[in-house]
Amino acid sequence: MRSNSLLFIIFALMSMSCTEKKTQPTSEEVIEIIHKVNNYWQTNNPKHGNAFWHRAVYHTGNMAAYALTEKAEYLAFSEAWAEHNQWKGATSDDTLQWRYSYGERPEYVLFGDWQTCFQVYADLYTNEPADYKIARARGVMEYQMSTPNNDYWWWADGLYMVMPVMTRLHKITGNELYLEKLYEYLMYADSIMYDVEAGLYYRDAKYIYPKHESMNGKKDFWARGDGWVLAAFARVLQDFPEDHKDRSFYVERFRTIAKAVAACQQPEGYWTRSMLDPEHAPGPETSGTAFFTYGILWGVNNGLLDKKEYKPIIDKAWTYLSTVALQEDGKVGYVQPIGEKAIPGQVVDANSQADFGVGAFLLAACEMAKYVTQ
């Protein structure tokens, strides 16, 4: 009997081990998902729109997919979009009219949502250098840095939209002013949005606790907002010089946010829209979850986050993204529509999709493909 019991235990442990191994996909399986998602999006959205943030964020994911898979169609899709927009964001050439409050018109050249595209143009330049690809990006950012203003990033999304632009252009040009102004602008953003106690960012100054609180009286951190931020730090550190005096600051802030994010993941693998109050807007949401997954995976893949500590977070997040968010036809669902907060009662379901959600999913999937090979 004792021998049979021992054999049963060994068999059970072996079965558990096999099951655990099966929960982690192969790199080939993840790449297959990347193609499924990206082919679906490009097939169903073949027309190139303007260079505003939500389209540009998709292209940040598409360029990551190209870098990983080298599929020529992905590169061609982003190049065609860039050419369609004349390698510009907002199109005004009159610097006297340039603005950086919220605006979708041509004069809002200094508004970060119109600068996200410069990340993509810089990636296209790096792939095949040609000065015209980044001429507008350099002109806009170098004009902006010549002003005495430092309050350009007044909303959390703006950190994703512009921080990686500055590190990419620094890497290309060697101009140290990009890193100096990056830090200066971030210090302003921190002064109005960063909660030191929580290690998280409010979406903007309107949502600071206790002036604003969730339905249960808690601090209301919006998942996509902090998703933008964690992803921004990952993308900044990707290009930030290893020997620069400020690098340790960005590393520590990245680790602080990642730890705070990991602590409020739901058992099902996703993050709710109000991160610390799941009842405020319950249920899954993909864009915040995908950006968090991307940031954490990038941190582990690059040795800034401990793999053993974050593995359970990654496993649950990827299970959600690949089995719940991802639909059979390649659609990425459960993406909260464009907005700025968690909204009680807002319906987010399997058919809720958006270009920026696909971009976030692709970023996460590309890092997952690298992670499973380690």
C-alpha positions as a Markdown table, in Angstrom:
| # | Residue | x | y | z |
|---|---|---|---|---|
| 1 | Met | 0.0 | 0.0 | 0.0 |
| 2 | Arg | 2.8 | 2.4 | 1.0 |
| 3 | Ser | 4.5 | 1.6 | -2.3 |
| 4 | Asn | 1.3 | 2.3 | -4.3 |
| 5 | Ser | 0.8 | 5.6 | -2.4 |
| 6 | Leu | 4.3 | 6.7 | -3.2 |
| 7 | Leu | 3.9 | 5.9 | -6.9 |
| 8 | Phe | 0.6 | 7.9 | -6.9 |
| 9 | Ile | 2.3 | 10.9 | -5.3 |
| 10 | Ile | 5.1 | 10.7 | -7.8 |
| 11 | Phe | 2.7 | 10.4 | -10.7 |
| 12 | Ala | 0.6 | 13.3 | -9.4 |
| 13 | Leu | 3.7 | 15.5 | -9.1 |
| 14 | Met | 4.8 | 14.6 | -12.6 |
| 15 | Ser | 1.4 | 15.4 | -14.0 |
| 16 | Met | 1.4 | 18.8 | -12.2 |
| 17 | Ser | 4.8 | 19.5 | -13.6 |
| 18 | Cys | 3.7 | 18.6 | -17.2 |
| 19 | Thr | 0.6 | 20.8 | -16.7 |
| 20 | Glu | 2.6 | 23.7 | -15.5 |
| 21 | Lys | 5.0 | 23.4 | -18.5 |
| 22 | Lys | 2.0 | 23.4 | -20.9 |
| 23 | Thr | 0.7 | 26.7 | -19.4 |
| 24 | Gln | 3.8 | 28.4 | -20.8 |
| 25 | Pro | 3.7 | 28.7 | -24.6 |
| 26 | Thr | 6.6 | 28.3 | -27.0 |
| 27 | Ser | 8.0 | 31.3 | -28.8 |
| 28 | Glu | 6.6 | 29.9 | -32.0 |
| 29 | Glu | 3.1 | 29.8 | -30.5 |
| 30 | Val | 3.4 | 33.4 | -29.3 |
| 31 | Ile | 4.6 | 34.6 | -32.7 |
| 32 | Glu | 1.7 | 32.8 | -34.3 |
| 33 | Ile | -0.6 | 34.8 | -32.0 |
| 34 | Ile | 1.2 | 38.0 | -33.0 |
| 35 | His | 0.6 | 37.3 | -36.7 |
| 36 | Lys | -3.0 | 36.3 | -36.0 |
| 37 | Val | -3.7 | 39.6 | -34.2 |
| 38 | Asn | -1.7 | 41.9 | -36.5 |
| 39 | Asn | -3.0 | 40.3 | -39.8 |
| 40 | Tyr | -6.6 | 40.7 | -38.5 |
| 41 | Trp | -6.1 | 44.3 | -37.7 |
| 42 | Gln | -4.3 | 45.3 | -40.9 |
| 43 | Thr | -6.7 | 43.4 | -43.1 |
| 44 | Asn | -9.7 | 45.0 | -41.4 |
| 45 | Asn | -8.2 | 48.5 | -41.2 |
| 46 | Pro | -6.3 | 49.0 | -44.4 |
| 47 | Lys | -6.8 | 52.8 | -44.7 |
| 48 | His | -4.2 | 55.1 | -43.1 |
| 49 | Gly | -5.6 | 57.8 | -40.9 |
| 50 | Asn | -3.9 | 60.8 | -39.4 |
| 51 | Ala | -1.0 | 60.6 | -36.9 |
| 52 | Phe | -2.9 | 61.2 | -33.7 |
| 53 | Trp | -2.0 | 59.2 | -30.6 |
| 54 | His | -4.3 | 56.2 | -30.9 |
| 55 | Arg | -3.1 | 55.3 | -34.4 |
| 56 | Ala | 0.5 | 56.0 | -33.5 |
| 57 | Val | 0.3 | 53.7 | -30.5 |
| 58 | Tyr | -0.9 | 50.9 | -32.7 |
| 59 | His | 2.2 | 51.5 | -34.9 |
| 60 | Thr | 4.5 | 51.4 | -31.9 |
| 61 | Gly | 3.3 | 47.8 | -31.4 |
| 62 | Asn | 3.4 | 47.1 | -35.2 |
| 63 | Met | 7.1 | 48.2 | -35.3 |
| 64 | Ala | 7.8 | 45.9 | -32.3 |
| 65 | Ala | 6.2 | 43.1 | -34.2 |
| 66 | Tyr | 8.3 | 43.9 | -37.2 |
| 67 | Ala | 11.5 | 44.0 | -35.2 |
| 68 | Leu | 10.7 | 40.5 | -33.8 |
| 69 | Thr | 9.4 | 38.8 | -36.8 |
| 70 | Glu | 11.0 | 40.7 | -39.7 |
| 71 | Lys | 7.7 | 40.4 | -41.6 |
| 72 | Ala | 8.1 | 42.9 | -44.5 |
| 73 | Glu | 4.4 | 43.7 | -44.6 |
| 74 | Tyr | 4.5 | 45.1 | -41.1 |
| 75 | Leu | 7.3 | 47.5 | -42.0 |
| 76 | Ala | 5.5 | 48.5 | -45.2 |
| 77 | Phe | 2.3 | 49.2 | -43.3 |
| 78 | Ser | 4.0 | 51.7 | -40.9 |
| 79 | Glu | 6.1 | 53.3 | -43.6 |
| 80 | Ala | 3.0 | 53.9 | -45.7 |
| 81 | Trp | 1.3 | 55.5 | -42.7 |
| 82 | Ala | 4.3 | 57.7 | -42.1 |
| 83 | Glu | 4.4 | 58.8 | -45.7 |
| 84 | His | 0.6 | 59.4 | -45.7 |
| 85 | Asn | 1.2 | 61.8 | -42.8 |
| 86 | Gln | 4.3 | 63.4 | -44.4 |
| 87 | Trp | 6.4 | 62.3 | -41.4 |
| 88 | Lys | 4.6 | 64.9 | -39.3 |
| 89 | Gly | 2.2 | 64.9 | -36.3 |
| 90 | Ala | 0.1 | 68.0 | -36.1 |
| 91 | Thr | 0.8 | 69.9 | -39.4 |
| 92 | Ser | 1.1 | 73.6 | -38.7 |
| 93 | Asp | 4.4 | 75.2 | -39.6 |
| 94 | Asp | 3.8 | 78.5 | -37.9 |
| 95 | Thr | 5.6 | 78.3 | -34.6 |
| 96 | Leu | 3.8 | 81.4 | -33.3 |
| 97 | Gln | 0.6 | 79.3 | -33.4 |
| 98 | Trp | 1.9 | 76.2 | -31.8 |
| 99 | Arg | 0.0 | 75.0 | -28.6 |
| 100 | Tyr | 0.3 | 72.2 | -26.1 |
| 101 | Ser | -3.0 | 72.2 | -24.2 |
| 102 | Tyr | -5.5 | 69.5 | -25.5 |
| 103 | Gly | -6.3 | 70.0 | -29.1 |
| 104 | Glu | -6.7 | 68.0 | -32.3 |
| 105 | Arg | -6.3 | 70.8 | -34.8 |
| 106 | Pro | -3.1 | 71.5 | -36.8 |
| 107 | Glu | -1.7 | 74.1 | -34.4 |
| 108 | Tyr | -1.4 | 71.7 | -31.4 |
| 109 | Val | 2.1 | 70.7 | -32.5 |
| 110 | Leu | 3.5 | 70.7 | -29.0 |
| 111 | Phe | 0.6 | 68.6 | -27.5 |
| 112 | Gly | 2.1 | 65.2 | -26.7 |
| 113 | Asp | -0.7 | 63.2 | -28.4 |
| 114 | Trp | 0.6 | 64.6 | -31.7 |
| 115 | Gln | 4.2 | 63.6 | -30.9 |
| 116 | Thr | 3.7 | 59.9 | -30.3 |
| 117 | Cys | 4.2 | 59.3 | -34.0 |
| 118 | Phe | 7.8 | 60.5 | -33.7 |
| 119 | Gln | 8.6 | 57.2 | -31.9 |
| 120 | Val | 7.5 | 55.3 | -35.0 |
| 121 | Tyr | 9.4 | 57.6 | -37.3 |
| 122 | Ala | 12.5 | 57.2 | -35.2 |
| 123 | Asp | 12.2 | 53.4 | -35.4 |
| 124 | Leu | 11.7 | 53.6 | -39.2 |
| 125 | Tyr | 14.8 | 55.9 | -39.3 |
| 126 | Thr | 16.8 | 53.4 | -37.2 |
| 127 | Asn | 15.8 | 50.6 | -39.5 |
| 128 | Glu | 16.9 | 52.5 | -42.6 |
| 129 | Pro | 18.4 | 56.0 | -41.9 |
| 130 | Ala | 17.2 | 58.9 | -44.0 |
| 131 | Asp | 17.2 | 62.4 | -42.6 |
| 132 | Tyr | 13.7 | 63.3 | -43.9 |
| 133 | Lys | 12.1 | 60.6 | -41.6 |
| 134 | Ile | 13.0 | 62.5 | -38.4 |
| 135 | Ala | 13.4 | 66.1 | -39.7 |
| 136 | Arg | 10.0 | 67.1 | -38.4 |
| 137 | Ala | 10.4 | 65.2 | -35.1 |
| 138 | Arg | 13.7 | 67.0 | -34.5 |
| 139 | Gly | 12.4 | 70.4 | -35.5 |
| 140 | Val | 9.4 | 70.1 | -33.2 |
| 141 | Met | 11.2 | 68.7 | -30.2 |
| 142 | Glu | 14.2 | 71.0 | -30.5 |
| 143 | Tyr | 11.9 | 74.0 | -30.7 |
| 144 | Gln | 10.0 | 72.7 | -27.6 |
| 145 | Met | 13.2 | 72.3 | -25.7 |
| 146 | Ser | 14.3 | 75.8 | -26.6 |
| 147 | Thr | 11.3 | 77.3 | -24.7 |
| 148 | Pro | 11.5 | 78.0 | -20.9 |
| 149 | Asn | 8.3 | 75.9 | -20.3 |
| 150 | Asn | 8.4 | 72.6 | -18.5 |
| 151 | Asp | 4.7 | 71.8 | -18.0 |
| 152 | Tyr | 4.2 | 69.9 | -21.3 |
| 153 | Trp | 3.2 | 66.6 | -19.6 |
| 154 | Trp | 0.2 | 67.3 | -17.5 |
| 155 | Trp | -1.6 | 64.0 | -18.0 |
| 156 | Ala | -0.2 | 60.5 | -17.4 |
| 157 | Asp | -0.8 | 59.3 | -21.0 |
| 158 | Gly | 1.7 | 62.0 | -22.1 |
| 159 | Leu | 4.6 | 60.1 | -20.5 |
| 160 | Tyr | 4.1 | 57.2 | -23.0 |
| 161 | Met | 3.4 | 59.6 | -25.9 |
| 162 | Val | 6.6 | 61.6 | -25.6 |
| 163 | Met | 9.2 | 60.2 | -23.1 |
| 164 | Pro | 10.4 | 57.5 | -25.6 |
| 165 | Val | 10.5 | 60.1 | -28.4 |
| 166 | Met | 13.2 | 62.0 | -26.4 |
| 167 | Thr | 15.4 | 58.9 | -25.7 |
| 168 | Arg | 15.1 | 57.7 | -29.2 |
| 169 | Leu | 16.2 | 61.1 | -30.6 |
| 170 | His | 19.0 | 61.3 | -28.1 |
| 171 | Lys | 20.2 | 57.9 | -29.2 |
| 172 | Ile | 20.1 | 59.1 | -32.9 |
| 173 | Thr | 21.6 | 62.6 | -32.4 |
| 174 | Gly | 23.7 | 62.4 | -29.3 |
| 175 | Asn | 22.1 | 65.7 | -28.2 |
| 176 | Glu | 22.3 | 65.7 | -24.3 |
| 177 | Leu | 19.5 | 68.3 | -24.1 |
| 178 | Tyr | 17.0 | 65.5 | -24.8 |
| 179 | Leu | 17.8 | 63.8 | -21.6 |
| 180 | Glu | 18.1 | 67.0 | -19.6 |
| 181 | Lys | 14.6 | 68.1 | -20.7 |
| 182 | Leu | 13.2 | 64.6 | -20.3 |
| 183 | Tyr | 14.1 | 64.8 | -16.6 |
| 184 | Glu | 12.8 | 68.4 | -16.2 |
| 185 | Tyr | 9.5 | 67.6 | -17.8 |
| 186 | Leu | 9.1 | 64.4 | -15.8 |
| 187 | Met | 9.7 | 66.3 | -12.5 |
| 188 | Tyr | 6.8 | 68.6 | -13.4 |
| 189 | Ala | 4.6 | 65.6 | -14.2 |
| 190 | Asp | 5.6 | 64.1 | -10.9 |
| 191 | Ser | 4.7 | 67.2 | -9.0 |
| 192 | Ile | 1.1 | 67.1 | -10.1 |
| 193 | Met | 0.4 | 63.4 | -10.6 |
| 194 | Tyr | 2.7 | 61.0 | -8.8 |
| 195 | Asp | 1.5 | 59.5 | -5.5 |
| 196 | Val | 4.7 | 58.6 | -3.6 |
| 197 | Glu | 2.8 | 56.4 | -1.0 |
| 198 | Ala | 1.1 | 54.3 | -3.7 |
| 199 | Gly | 3.9 | 54.3 | -6.2 |
| 200 | Leu | 1.4 | 55.1 | -8.9 |
| 201 | Tyr | 0.3 | 58.0 | -11.1 |
| 202 | Tyr | -3.1 | 59.7 | -11.1 |
| 203 | Arg | -4.3 | 60.3 | -14.6 |
| 204 | Asp | -4.0 | 64.0 | -14.1 |
| 205 | Ala | -4.5 | 66.6 | -11.3 |
| 206 | Lys | -8.3 | 66.3 | -11.4 |
| 207 | Tyr | -8.1 | 62.8 | -9.9 |
| 208 | Ile | -5.8 | 63.4 | -6.9 |
| 209 | Tyr | -7.1 | 61.9 | -3.7 |
| 210 | Pro | -9.0 | 63.0 | -1.6 |
| 211 | Lys | -10.3 | 65.6 | -4.0 |
| 212 | His | -11.4 | 62.7 | -6.1 |
| 213 | Glu | -12.0 | 59.1 | -4.9 |
| 214 | Ser | -13.4 | 55.9 | -6.2 |
| 215 | Met | -17.0 | 54.8 | -5.3 |
| 216 | Asn | -15.7 | 53.1 | -2.2 |
| 217 | Gly | -13.6 | 56.0 | -1.0 |
| 218 | Lys | -10.3 | 54.7 | -2.3 |
| 219 | Lys | -7.6 | 56.3 | -4.4 |
| 220 | Asp | -8.6 | 56.1 | -8.0 |
| 221 | Phe | -5.7 | 55.1 | -10.2 |
| 222 | Trp | -6.8 | 54.4 | -13.8 |
| 223 | Ala | -5.3 | 51.2 | -15.2 |
| 224 | Arg | -4.7 | 52.4 | -18.7 |
| 225 | Gly | -3.2 | 55.6 | -17.3 |
| 226 | Asp | -0.6 | 53.7 | -15.2 |
| 227 | Gly | -0.2 | 51.3 | -18.1 |
| 228 | Trp | 0.9 | 54.2 | -20.2 |
| 229 | Val | 3.4 | 55.2 | -17.5 |
| 230 | Leu | 4.9 | 51.7 | -16.8 |
| 231 | Ala | 5.3 | 51.1 | -20.6 |
| 232 | Ala | 6.8 | 54.6 | -21.0 |
| 233 | Phe | 9.6 | 53.8 | -18.4 |
| 234 | Ala | 10.3 | 50.5 | -20.1 |
| 235 | Arg | 10.6 | 52.2 | -23.5 |
| 236 | Val | 12.8 | 55.0 | -22.1 |
| 237 | Leu | 15.2 | 52.5 | -20.3 |
| 238 | Gln | 15.5 | 50.6 | -23.6 |
| 239 | Asp | 17.4 | 53.5 | -25.0 |
| 240 | Phe | 18.8 | 55.3 | -21.9 |
| 241 | Pro | 22.6 | 55.2 | -21.7 |
| 242 | Glu | 23.9 | 52.7 | -19.1 |
| 243 | Asp | 26.5 | 55.1 | -17.7 |
| 244 | His | 24.2 | 58.2 | -17.5 |
| 245 | Lys | 23.9 | 59.8 | -14.0 |
| 246 | Asp | 20.1 | 59.8 | -14.2 |
| 247 | Arg | 19.6 | 56.1 | -15.2 |
| 248 | Ser | 19.4 | 54.8 | -11.6 |
| 249 | Phe | 16.4 | 57.2 | -11.0 |
| 250 | Tyr | 14.5 | 55.8 | -14.0 |
| 251 | Val | 15.3 | 52.2 | -13.0 |
| 252 | Glu | 14.1 | 52.7 | -9.4 |
| 253 | Arg | 10.9 | 54.5 | -10.5 |
| 254 | Phe | 10.2 | 51.6 | -13.0 |
| 255 | Arg | 10.7 | 49.0 | -10.2 |
| 256 | Thr | 8.5 | 51.0 | -7.8 |
| 257 | Ile | 5.6 | 51.2 | -10.3 |
| 258 | Ala | 6.0 | 47.5 | -11.3 |
| 259 | Lys | 5.7 | 46.4 | -7.7 |
| 260 | Ala | 2.6 | 48.6 | -7.1 |
| 261 | Val | 1.0 | 47.3 | -10.3 |
| 262 | Ala | 1.7 | 43.6 | -9.5 |
| 263 | Ala | 0.1 | 44.0 | -6.1 |
| 264 | Cys | -3.3 | 44.8 | -7.5 |
| 265 | Gln | -3.6 | 42.2 | -10.3 |
| 266 | Gln | -6.9 | 40.3 | -10.1 |
| 267 | Pro | -6.8 | 36.5 | -9.7 |
| 268 | Glu | -8.0 | 36.1 | -13.2 |
| 269 | Gly | -4.9 | 37.8 | -14.6 |
| 270 | Tyr | -6.3 | 41.2 | -15.6 |
| 271 | Trp | -6.3 | 44.6 | -13.9 |
| 272 | Thr | -9.6 | 46.4 | -13.3 |
| 273 | Arg | -10.0 | 49.9 | -14.6 |
| 274 | Ser | -9.8 | 51.4 | -11.1 |
| 275 | Met | -6.8 | 49.6 | -9.9 |
| 276 | Leu | -7.3 | 49.7 | -6.1 |
| 277 | Asp | -11.1 | 49.5 | -6.2 |
| 278 | Pro | -12.2 | 46.5 | -8.3 |
| 279 | Glu | -15.9 | 47.2 | -7.5 |
| 280 | His | -15.7 | 50.7 | -9.1 |
| 281 | Ala | -15.7 | 49.4 | -12.6 |
| 282 | Pro | -15.5 | 45.6 | -12.4 |
| 283 | Gly | -14.4 | 43.1 | -15.0 |
| 284 | Pro | -11.6 | 42.7 | -17.4 |
| 285 | Glu | -9.9 | 45.5 | -19.3 |
| 286 | Thr | -7.2 | 44.7 | -21.9 |
| 287 | Ser | -5.3 | 47.9 | -22.7 |
| 288 | Gly | -4.2 | 48.5 | -19.2 |
| 289 | Thr | -3.5 | 44.8 | -18.7 |
| 290 | Ala | -1.5 | 44.6 | -21.9 |
| 291 | Phe | 0.7 | 47.6 | -21.1 |
| 292 | Phe | 1.3 | 46.3 | -17.6 |
| 293 | Thr | 2.2 | 42.9 | -19.0 |
| 294 | Tyr | 4.5 | 44.5 | -21.5 |
| 295 | Gly | 6.3 | 46.6 | -18.9 |
| 296 | Ile | 6.8 | 43.7 | -16.5 |
| 297 | Leu | 8.0 | 41.4 | -19.2 |
| 298 | Trp | 10.4 | 43.9 | -20.5 |
| 299 | Gly | 11.7 | 44.4 | -17.0 |
| 300 | Val | 12.3 | 40.7 | -16.5 |
| 301 | Asn | 13.7 | 40.2 | -20.0 |
| 302 | Asn | 16.3 | 43.0 | -19.3 |
| 303 | Gly | 17.3 | 42.0 | -15.8 |
| 304 | Leu | 15.6 | 44.8 | -14.0 |
| 305 | Leu | 12.8 | 42.7 | -12.4 |
| 306 | Asp | 13.2 | 39.4 | -10.7 |
| 307 | Lys | 11.9 | 36.5 | -12.9 |
| 308 | Lys | 10.9 | 34.3 | -10.0 |
| 309 | Glu | 9.0 | 37.1 | -8.2 |
| 310 | Tyr | 7.1 | 38.2 | -11.3 |
| 311 | Lys | 6.5 | 34.8 | -13.0 |
| 312 | Pro | 3.1 | 34.3 | -11.4 |
| 313 | Ile | 2.0 | 37.8 | -12.5 |
| 314 | Ile | 3.2 | 37.1 | -16.0 |
| 315 | Asp | 1.6 | 33.7 | -16.2 |
| 316 | Lys | -1.8 | 34.9 | -15.1 |
| 317 | Ala | -1.6 | 38.1 | -17.3 |
| 318 | Trp | -0.7 | 36.1 | -20.4 |
| 319 | Thr | -3.4 | 33.5 | -19.8 |
| 320 | Tyr | -5.9 | 36.4 | -19.7 |
| 321 | Leu | -4.5 | 38.1 | -22.8 |
| 322 | Ser | -4.2 | 34.9 | -24.9 |
| 323 | Thr | -7.4 | 33.2 | -23.9 |
| 324 | Val | -9.9 | 35.9 | -22.9 |
| 325 | Ala | -8.9 | 39.1 | -24.6 |
| 326 | Leu | -7.9 | 37.4 | -27.8 |
| 327 | Gln | -10.9 | 36.2 | -29.9 |
| 328 | Glu | -10.9 | 33.3 | -32.3 |
| 329 | Asp | -10.8 | 35.5 | -35.4 |
| 330 | Gly | -7.8 | 37.6 | -34.1 |
| 331 | Lys | -9.7 | 40.4 | -32.6 |
| 332 | Val | -8.5 | 41.9 | -29.3 |
| 333 | Gly | -11.5 | 42.5 | -27.1 |
| 334 | Tyr | -12.3 | 44.0 | -23.7 |
| 335 | Val | -10.5 | 47.3 | -24.6 |
| 336 | Gln | -12.0 | 50.3 | -22.8 |
| 337 | Pro | -12.8 | 53.0 | -25.3 |
| 338 | Ile | -10.9 | 56.3 | -25.5 |
| 339 | Gly | -11.3 | 58.2 | -22.3 |
| 340 | Glu | -9.5 | 59.2 | -19.1 |
| 341 | Lys | -11.0 | 57.3 | -16.2 |
| 342 | Ala | -12.7 | 54.2 | -14.9 |
| 343 | Ile | -16.4 | 54.7 | -15.5 |
| 344 | Pro | -18.9 | 52.7 | -13.4 |
| 345 | Gly | -21.4 | 50.9 | -15.6 |
| 346 | Gln | -19.4 | 51.3 | -18.8 |
| 347 | Val | -19.8 | 48.2 | -20.9 |
| 348 | Val | -16.5 | 46.7 | -22.0 |
| 349 | Asp | -16.8 | 43.3 | -23.7 |
| 350 | Ala | -15.3 | 40.9 | -26.2 |
| 351 | Asn | -16.3 | 43.2 | -29.1 |
| 352 | Ser | -14.7 | 46.3 | -27.5 |
| 353 | Gln | -11.6 | 46.8 | -29.6 |
| 354 | Ala | -9.3 | 49.8 | -30.6 |
| 355 | Asp | -6.1 | 50.4 | -32.5 |
| 356 | Phe | -4.2 | 51.4 | -29.3 |
| 357 | Gly | -5.4 | 48.2 | -27.6 |
| 358 | Val | -3.9 | 46.2 | -30.5 |
| 359 | Gly | -0.7 | 48.1 | -30.2 |
| 360 | Ala | -0.5 | 47.3 | -26.4 |
| 361 | Phe | -1.3 | 43.6 | -27.1 |
| 362 | Leu | 1.5 | 43.4 | -29.7 |
| 363 | Leu | 4.0 | 45.0 | -27.4 |
| 364 | Ala | 3.2 | 42.5 | -24.6 |
| 365 | Ala | 3.2 | 39.5 | -27.0 |
| 366 | Cys | 6.6 | 40.5 | -28.5 |
| 367 | Glu | 8.1 | 40.6 | -25.0 |
| 368 | Met | 6.4 | 37.3 | -24.2 |
| 369 | Ala | 8.0 | 35.6 | -27.2 |
| 370 | Lys | 11.4 | 36.7 | -25.9 |
| 371 | Tyr | 10.6 | 35.7 | -22.3 |
| 372 | Val | 9.7 | 32.1 | -23.1 |
| 373 | Thr | 13.1 | 31.5 | -24.7 |
| 374 | Gln | 15.1 | 32.5 | -21.6 |
